[in-house]
Amino acid sequence: MTEGFDIDHVAHLARLTLTEHERATLGPQLLEILDYTNHLQELDTEGIDPTFQVMQRANVLRADLESPSMAVDEALQNAPSREGNYFRVPRILA
């Protein structure tokens, strides 16, 4: 089921650098997880609706109340770089 499994390849995909000890420890653990998920694939789920949430979700947002804003100088006082009334940040688009 997990033929060709390569912990180094998985680590590379996850952008992780593993020590020998981590390879020895995590490799078998990951194999066990993969074997279990393969086992789950064998279960008959015909007629069972997909479950999107296993727990009830509720919004716990506070009321949106108007309040005074922070002064511009106070908001920008710790900015590493400032241009007028704005944060100056490095350009990311060409």
Backbone hydrogen bonds, N-H to C=O, Kabsch-Sander energy under -0.5 kcal/mol:
donor,donor_aa,acceptor,acceptor_aa,energy
5,F,2,T,-1.5
10,V,6,D,-2.1
11,A,7,I,-2.5
12,H,8,D,-2.3
13,L,9,H,-2.4
14,A,10,V,-1.9
15,R,12,H,-1.3
16,L,11,A,-3.2
18,L,16,L,-0.6
23,R,19,T,-2.5
24,A,20,E,-2.6
25,T,21,H,-1.9
26,L,22,E,-3.5
27,G,23,R,-2.0
29,Q,25,T,-1.1
30,L,26,L,-2.9
31,L,27,G,-2.3
32,E,28,P,-2.1
33,I,29,Q,-1.9
34,L,30,L,-2.6
35,D,31,L,-2.7
36,Y,32,E,-2.0
37,T,33,I,-2.4
38,N,34,L,-2.2
39,H,35,D,-2.0
40,L,36,Y,-2.1
41,Q,37,T,-1.4
42,E,38,N,-0.7
42,E,39,H,-1.1
43,L,40,L,-1.3
45,T,43,L,-0.8
48,I,45,T,-2.0
49,D,47,G,-0.6
52,F,50,P,-0.6
65,L,63,A,-1.3
75,A,71,A,-2.5
76,L,72,V,-2.1
77,Q,74,E,-0.7
79,A,76,L,-1.4
83,E,86,Y,-2.5
86,Y,83,E,-1.3
88,R,81,S,-2.3
89,V,87,F,-0.6
